[in-house]
Amino acid sequence: MSFLGFINITTISISLMIIGSIGMILVKKPLDKVILFSIVDAGFLLAVVTFKYLDVAFAIAILGPISTIIFLMSILKINEIRKRNNEGGPNV
């Protein structure tokens, strides 16, 4: 068995999910986490398509961008709260 026999769609999708998950844990910048989140999302979608759950893949393809937008909105809100708490000083 050659090395190219080991590389298939399932292996690629699992490696995308693992790399993206480890990257999300290690990276500090929130916008970099969004990029890694989309890598995990792509790997998950590829794994679902590989196992031939096409109706679930369709739902993931529709809901994926919506979840990314919600993720970005939460990052912006957290940054706004952190700035407001730092400007106001300690709460007594």
Accessible surface in RSA format (square Angstrom, percent):
REM  Atomic radii and reference values for relative SASA: ProtOr
REM  Chains: A
REM  Algorithm: Lee & Richards
REM  Probe-radius: 1.40
REM  Slices: 20
REM RES _ NUM      All-atoms   Total-Side   Main-Chain    Non-polar    All polar
REM                ABS   REL    ABS   REL    ABS   REL    ABS   REL    ABS   REL
RES MET A   1   201.65 104.4 109.22  72.3  92.44 220.1  86.52  73.6 115.13 152.5
RES SER A   2    74.69  63.1  56.51  75.4  18.18  41.9  51.82 110.3  22.87  32.0
RES PHE A   3   147.18  73.6 133.59  82.7  13.59  35.4 139.47  84.6   7.71  22.1
RES LEU A   4   141.31  78.7 129.10  92.4  12.21  30.7 129.55  91.0  11.76  31.6
RES GLY A   5    44.68  55.1   0.00   N/A  44.68  55.1  27.73  76.1  16.95  38.0
RES PHE A   6   117.75  58.9 114.87  71.1   2.89   7.5 116.30  70.5   1.45   4.2
RES ILE A   7    72.66  41.3  57.89  43.1  14.77  35.6  57.89  41.7  14.77  40.1
RES ASN A   8    78.18  53.9  69.67  67.3   8.51  20.5  34.25  82.4  43.93  42.5
RES ILE A   9    97.52  55.5  95.98  71.5   1.53   3.7  96.12  69.2   1.40   3.8
RES THR A  10    39.49  28.1  39.15  39.7   0.33   0.8  25.52  34.3  13.96  21.1
RES THR A  11    41.73  29.7  37.01  37.5   4.72  11.3  29.76  40.0  11.97  18.1
RES ILE A  12    76.67  43.6  75.91  56.6   0.75   1.8  76.67  55.2   0.00   0.0
RES SER A  13     0.00   0.0   0.00   0.0   0.00   0.0   0.00   0.0   0.00   0.0
RES ILE A  14    81.55  46.4  81.55  60.8   0.00   0.0  81.55  58.7   0.00   0.0
RES SER A  15    44.40  37.5  41.38  55.2   3.01   6.9  32.14  68.5  12.25  17.2
RES LEU A  16    55.31  30.8  55.28  39.5   0.03   0.1  55.28  38.8   0.03   0.1
RES MET A  17    44.79  23.2  44.46  29.4   0.33   0.8  31.93  27.1  12.87  17.0
RES ILE A  18    92.81  52.8  90.31  67.3   2.50   6.0  92.81  66.8   0.00   0.0
RES ILE A  19   107.67  61.3 103.70  77.3   3.96   9.6 105.87  76.2   1.80   4.9
RES GLY A  20     0.00   0.0   0.00   N/A   0.00   0.0   0.00   0.0   0.00   0.0
RES SER A  21    49.12  41.5  45.66  60.9   3.46   8.0  30.34  64.6  18.78  26.3
RES ILE A  22    93.01  52.9  92.56  69.0   0.45   1.1  93.01  67.0   0.00   0.0
RES GLY A  23    13.12  16.2   0.00   N/A  13.12  16.2  12.84  35.2   0.28   0.6
RES MET A  24    47.13  24.4  44.98  29.8   2.15   5.1  38.09  32.4   9.04  12.0
RES ILE A  25   136.03  77.4 112.91  84.1  23.12  55.7 118.54  85.4  17.49  47.5
RES LEU A  26   123.88  69.0 106.50  76.2  17.38  43.7 108.59  76.3  15.29  41.1
RES VAL A  27    42.92  28.2  36.06  32.6   6.85  16.5  41.13  35.7   1.79   4.8
RES LYS A  28   180.25  87.9 158.16  97.0  22.09  52.6 107.60  96.8  72.65  77.4
RES LYS A  29   138.77  67.7 137.14  84.1   1.63   3.9  82.13  73.9  56.64  60.3
RES PRO A  30    48.78  35.6  48.69  44.4   0.09   0.3  48.78  40.3   0.00   0.0
RES LEU A  31   113.95  63.5 112.04  80.2   1.91   4.8 112.04  78.7   1.91   5.1
RES ASP A  32    54.31  38.0  53.92  53.7   0.39   0.9  10.20  24.0  44.11  44.0
RES LYS A  33    56.49  27.6  56.49  34.7   0.00   0.0  30.36  27.3  26.13  27.8
RES VAL A  34    17.45  11.5  17.45  15.8   0.00   0.0  17.45  15.2   0.00   0.0
RES ILE A  35   106.49  60.6 104.26  77.7   2.23   5.4 106.49  76.7   0.00   0.0
RES LEU A  36    26.41  14.7  26.41  18.9   0.00   0.0  26.41  18.5   0.00   0.0
RES PHE A  37    50.77  25.4  50.77  31.4   0.00   0.0  50.77  30.8   0.00   0.0
RES SER A  38    52.50  44.4  46.76  62.4   5.74  13.2  34.70  73.9  17.80  24.9
RES ILE A  39    54.35  30.9  52.31  39.0   2.04   4.9  54.35  39.1   0.00   0.0
RES VAL A  40    32.37  21.3  32.37  29.3   0.00   0.0  32.37  28.1   0.00   0.0
RES ASP A  41    39.92  28.0  35.31  35.1   4.61  10.9   8.90  21.0  31.02  30.9
RES ALA A  42    52.74  48.5  42.30  65.3  10.43  23.7  48.45  68.2   4.28  11.3
RES GLY A  43     0.00   0.0   0.00   N/A   0.00   0.0   0.00   0.0   0.00   0.0
RES PHE A  44    97.25  48.7  97.25  60.2   0.00   0.0  97.25  59.0   0.00   0.0
RES LEU A  45    55.45  30.9  55.45  39.7   0.00   0.0  55.45  38.9   0.00   0.0
RES LEU A  46    57.35  31.9  55.20  39.5   2.14   5.4  57.02  40.0   0.33   0.9
RES ALA A  47    10.91  10.0  10.87  16.8   0.04   0.1  10.91  15.4   0.00   0.0
RES VAL A  48    15.49  10.2  13.65  12.4   1.84   4.4  15.49  13.5   0.00   0.0
RES VAL A  49    63.23  41.6  58.08  52.6   5.15  12.4  58.08  50.5   5.15  14.0
RES THR A  50    39.82  28.3  18.81  19.1  21.01  50.1  26.17  35.2  13.65  20.6
RES PHE A  51   124.28  62.2 106.63  66.0  17.65  45.9 111.09  67.4  13.19  37.7
RES LYS A  52   170.60  83.2 150.19  92.2  20.41  48.6  93.55  84.2  77.05  82.1
RES TYR A  53   131.94  61.6 130.61  74.3   1.33   3.5  83.88  63.0  48.07  59.3
RES LEU A  54   115.39  64.3 107.62  77.0   7.78  19.6 107.90  75.8   7.49  20.2
RES ASP A  55   110.01  77.1  93.82  93.4  16.19  38.3  49.12 115.6  60.89  60.7
RES VAL A  56    69.21  45.5  66.94  60.6   2.28   5.5  69.20  60.1   0.01   0.0
RES ALA A  57     7.95   7.3   6.84  10.6   1.11   2.5   7.16  10.1   0.79   2.1
RES PHE A  58   138.04  69.1 132.71  82.2   5.33  13.9 137.45  83.3   0.59   1.7
RES ALA A  59    43.05  39.6  39.39  60.8   3.66   8.3  43.05  60.6   0.00   0.0
RES ILE A  60    26.67  15.2  21.97  16.4   4.71  11.3  26.00  18.7   0.67   1.8
RES ALA A  61    53.65  49.3  35.32  54.5  18.33  41.7  41.37  58.3  12.28  32.5
RES ILE A  62    87.63  49.9  78.78  58.7   8.85  21.3  83.38  60.0   4.25  11.5
RES LEU A  63   105.74  58.9 104.34  74.6   1.40   3.5 104.61  73.5   1.13   3.0
RES GLY A  64     6.86   8.5   0.00   N/A   6.86   8.5   6.41  17.6   0.45   1.0
RES PRO A  65    77.89  56.8  71.56  65.2   6.34  23.0  77.23  63.8   0.67   4.1
RES ILE A  66    87.51  49.8  87.26  65.0   0.26   0.6  87.51  63.0   0.00   0.0
RES SER A  67    45.18  38.2  40.16  53.6   5.02  11.6  37.17  79.1   8.02  11.2
RES THR A  68    29.06  20.7  29.06  29.5   0.00   0.0  22.76  30.6   6.30   9.5
RES ILE A  69    99.15  56.4  99.08  73.8   0.07   0.2  99.14  71.4   0.01   0.0
RES ILE A  70   107.74  61.3 107.19  79.9   0.55   1.3 107.26  77.2   0.48   1.3
RES PHE A  71    56.48  28.3  53.34  33.0   3.14   8.2  56.37  34.2   0.11   0.3
RES LEU A  72    61.18  34.1  61.13  43.7   0.05   0.1  61.13  42.9   0.05   0.1
RES MET A  73   121.08  62.7 115.77  76.6   5.31  12.6 101.28  86.1  19.80  26.2
RES SER A  74    46.57  39.4  39.60  52.9   6.96  16.0  39.00  83.1   7.57  10.6
RES ILE A  75    16.72   9.5  15.65  11.7   1.07   2.6  16.57  11.9   0.15   0.4
RES LEU A  76   118.19  65.8 113.62  81.3   4.57  11.5 113.92  80.0   4.27  11.5
RES LYS A  77   108.75  53.1 106.65  65.4   2.10   5.0  70.03  63.0  38.72  41.2
RES ILE A  78    81.07  46.1  80.34  59.9   0.74   1.8  81.00  58.3   0.07   0.2
RES ASN A  79    51.32  35.4  49.79  48.1   1.53   3.7  14.88  35.8  36.44  35.2
RES GLU A  80    87.77  50.4  81.71  61.8   6.06  14.4  34.89  67.5  52.88  43.2
RES ILE A  81    65.38  37.2  65.38  48.7   0.00   0.0  65.38  47.1   0.00   0.0
RES ARG A  82   143.98  60.5 141.45  72.1   2.53   6.0  49.23  67.3  94.75  57.4
RES LYS A  83   138.80  67.7 136.40  83.7   2.40   5.7  81.93  73.7  56.87  60.6
RES ARG A  84   135.98  57.1 129.42  66.0   6.55  15.6  67.14  91.8  68.84  41.7
RES ASN A  85    86.22  59.5  74.04  71.6  12.18  29.3  25.65  61.7  60.58  58.6
RES ASN A  86   125.03  86.2  97.63  94.3  27.40  66.0  28.48  68.6  96.55  93.3
RES GLU A  87   149.98  86.1 112.99  85.5  36.99  88.1  50.25  97.2  99.73  81.4
RES GLY A  88    63.88  78.8   0.00   N/A  63.88  78.8  34.40  94.4  29.49  66.0
RES GLY A  89    30.55  37.7   0.00   N/A  30.55  37.7  24.86  68.2   5.69  12.7
RES PRO A  90   127.49  92.9 104.24  95.0  23.25  84.5 115.44  95.3  12.05  74.9
RES ASN A  91   142.89  98.5 107.36 103.8  35.53  85.5  35.76  86.1 107.13 103.5
RES VAL A  92   193.32 127.2 120.19 108.8  73.12 176.2 146.98 127.7  46.34 125.7
END  Absolute sums over single chains surface
CHAIN  1 A     7220.5       6374.1        846.4       5514.9       1705.6
END  Absolute sums over all chains
TOTAL          7220.5       6374.1        846.4       5514.9       1705.6
